[in-house]
Structure formats: C-alpha cells, structure tokens
C-alpha cells in the first residue's frame, strides 16, 4: 500500500463536555498542542491530512491543513466527522484517528491496510485493551453511501454502524497507544507520561 492512497482524518469536532468545553486538540501537552502530537505520528503514514473541527477552525487551519466541518448540524458525533471526511477525501482510503490520542501507533495505517487488503472488508478497525477502538479505523471511500443511509435513519453510534457494515478487527498489543484524553485529570496524567515528551 502506498501512503498516497490514504487520506488521514483527525477527528476534532466534538464539544469536549468532560473537558469543560475546552478545545481538546488545542490543549497543551508538554508545551505543544495535542493536535501536534497526533500529527507527528500520523503524517508519515498517509499522503494527506484533513482536520474535522466545528469550533476554533482558524486555530486548526494555522497548522496548514484543510479544516472541514460536519455536514450535519447539532454535533452529531464522530460519524458526522467521518462523513465529512469521506466527502472531502480524494483517495481510495480514509484513516480516522481522534485528536486526543497522542500515543497512536506509528504503524496503525499499515497494519489496518494489510488487514483490509487481505480480507476485502470495507473497514478495518483497531482492537486493543480487550475492546474495539472504533475511532481508529481505515475505510474504503465507497462506504460513504452506507454511512449516509445510517445517519439519515437516525444512527449515531460508531460501533453499531461498523457491526452492520462488517469490519475486520485488527489486534494491537500496546493498549496505551490508544489512550485518549477526555478529562483534565487524564491530561495531567498524560503530562507525566515520558512517551509523549518531545524528542
């Protein structure tokens, strides 16, 4: 698989209620925004990157990346961000990751792509810490029509959509790589994690 066949999508479109409404992707971790940590790990794995954000779009655009908003009103969740990404995607594959996962695997896309190619499945999703990690997925651009039907029918749960579509689960041993930051306490704990320290 060539990285040029994959567009990366960083999901930053939520309201971050458990973070007191602060924009998670822009919060500092070791002196750099969370988005910068995610970019550092994702960029070498893909040919292009989009950021899905519904607030503070100018701040995200300052990273030099295209910023796309949900096409569905009312903060409909990560599937709305994924749908917007699929609309903007110009490559056969789209890889999504959340903006608050600074330790994401550096081989995430390659391993998901290998499983996708071998299985012929429409979507490959990471599986770690004993459960599916639905925000970390690689999907074929053709799933857009199915996703839009699901959303139009009122569906909002990522795992329910994935189960209906048929996803291949790809096991990852390093559960910490999928740790995401939802609360100020989790951000403080991550601040003490040496793995996120700037090189």
C-alpha positions in Angstrom: 0.0 0.0 0.0 1.3 3.5 -0.9 0.7 6.2 1.7 -0.5 8.3 -1.2 -3.6 6.1 -1.4 -4.6 7.1 2.1 -6.0 10.4 3.5 -5.8 10.9 7.2 -8.7 12.4 9.1 -8.2 13.8 12.6 -11.5 14.0 14.4 -11.7 17.2 16.5 -15.4 18.1 16.0 -16.8 17.3 19.5 -17.9 19.5 22.3 -15.5 18.1 24.8 -18.0 18.3 27.6 -15.9 16.3 30.1 -13.0 18.8 29.3 -15.3 21.6 30.4 -15.8 22.5 26.8 -12.2 23.4 26.1 -11.0 22.5 22.6 -9.1 19.3 23.2 -7.0 19.3 20.1 -5.5 22.7 21.0 -4.8 21.9 24.7 -1.1 21.9 25.5 0.8 18.7 26.3 4.5 19.1 27.0 4.3 22.6 25.5 2.7 21.5 22.3 -1.0 21.2 21.3 -2.4 17.7 21.4 -3.0 18.0 17.6 0.7 18.5 17.0 1.5 15.2 18.8 -1.2 13.4 16.7 0.1 15.0 13.5 3.7 13.9 14.3 2.6 10.3 14.4 0.0 10.2 11.7 1.6 12.4 8.9 4.3 9.8 7.9 1.6 7.2 7.5 -0.7 9.0 5.0 -0.5 11.1 1.9 -2.7 14.0 3.0 -4.4 15.0 6.2 -7.8 16.7 6.9 -8.9 18.0 10.3 -12.6 17.8 11.2 -13.5 20.7 13.5 -16.7 22.6 14.2 -15.2 25.2 16.5 -11.9 27.3 16.5 -11.4 26.4 12.9 -8.9 29.3 12.3 -6.7 27.9 15.1 -6.7 24.5 13.4 -6.1 26.0 10.0 -3.0 27.6 11.4 -1.4 24.1 11.2 -1.5 24.4 7.5 -4.2 21.7 7.0 -7.6 21.7 5.4 -10.3 22.0 8.1 -13.7 20.6 7.4 -16.9 21.0 9.5 -19.6 18.4 10.0 -22.2 18.4 7.2 -24.8 17.6 9.7 -25.9 20.2 12.3 -26.1 19.7 16.0 -22.8 18.0 16.8 -23.9 14.5 15.7 -20.7 12.8 16.9 -17.7 11.2 15.2 -19.8 9.6 12.4 -20.7 13.1 11.2 -17.0 13.9 11.1 -16.2 10.7 9.3 -19.0 11.5 6.7 -17.5 15.0 6.2 -14.1 13.4 5.7 -15.4 10.9 3.1 -17.0 13.8 1.2 -13.6 15.6 1.1 -11.5 12.5 0.6 -9.8 12.2 -2.8 -8.0 8.9 -2.2 -9.3 5.3 -2.2 -8.8 5.0 1.6 -9.6 7.2 4.6 -7.9 6.7 8.0 -9.5 8.3 11.0 -8.0 9.0 14.4 -9.1 11.2 17.3 -7.4 14.4 18.1 -6.8 13.4 21.7 -4.7 10.3 21.2 -1.0 11.5 21.3 0.4 7.9 21.5 -1.3 6.5 18.5 0.7 3.7 16.8 3.2 4.7 14.1 2.3 1.5 12.2 -1.5 2.0 12.6 -2.4 2.6 9.0 0.0 0.0 7.6 -1.5 -2.7 9.8 -5.1 -1.7 9.1 -4.4 -1.5 5.4 -2.8 -5.0 5.4 -5.9 -6.4 7.1 -8.2 -4.6 4.7 -6.4 -5.9 1.6 -6.3 -9.5 2.9 -9.9 -9.6 4.0 -11.6 -7.5 1.3 -13.6 -5.9 4.2 -15.0 -2.4 3.8 -13.5 -1.2 7.1 -10.6 -2.2 9.4 -10.7 -1.2 13.0 -8.1 -1.4 15.8 -8.8 -3.7 18.7 -6.8 -3.2 21.9 -7.3 -3.4 25.7 -9.9 -6.1 25.2 -12.2 -3.9 23.1 -12.8 -2.3 19.7 -11.2 1.1 19.3 -13.8 2.5 16.8 -12.2 5.9 16.3 -9.1 4.3 14.9 -10.3 2.9 11.6 -9.3 2.6 7.9 -12.2 2.6 5.5 -12.8 2.4 1.8 -14.2 5.6 0.3 -17.2 3.6 -1.0 -18.6 3.2 2.5 -19.8 6.8 2.3 -23.2 5.8 0.9 -23.9 3.2 3.6 -22.8 5.7 6.3 -25.1 8.4 5.0 -28.0 6.0 4.9 -27.3 5.0 8.5 -27.0 8.7 9.7 -30.2 9.6 7.7 -32.0 6.9 9.6 -31.0 8.5 12.9 -28.0 6.3 13.6 -25.2 7.9 15.6 -23.2 5.0 17.2 -19.9 4.2 15.5 -19.8 0.6 16.7 -23.4 -0.1 15.6 -22.6 1.2 12.1 -19.4 -0.8 12.0 -21.2 -4.0 13.1 -23.8 -3.6 10.4 -21.3 -2.8 7.7 -18.9 -5.5 8.6 -15.5 -4.5 9.9 -12.3 -6.6 10.4 -10.8 -6.2 13.8 -7.0 -5.7 13.9 -5.4 -6.6 17.3 -2.8 -4.3 18.7 -0.9 -5.3 21.8 0.1 -1.9 23.1 -3.1 -0.7 24.8 -1.5 2.5 25.9 -1.1 3.6 22.3 -4.9 4.1 22.2 -5.2 6.1 25.4 -7.2 9.2 24.8 -7.7 12.3 26.9 -11.2 13.2 27.9 -10.8 15.0 31.2 -8.4 17.4 32.9 -7.3 14.6 35.2 -6.4 12.4 32.2 -4.5 15.3 30.6 -2.5 15.7 33.8 -1.6 12.0 33.9 -0.5 12.2 30.3 1.6 15.1 31.1 3.6 12.8 33.3 4.0 10.2 30.6 7.5 10.2 29.2 6.3 8.7 25.9 4.7 12.0 25.0 7.8 14.1 25.8 9.1 16.0 22.8 12.1 14.3 21.1 
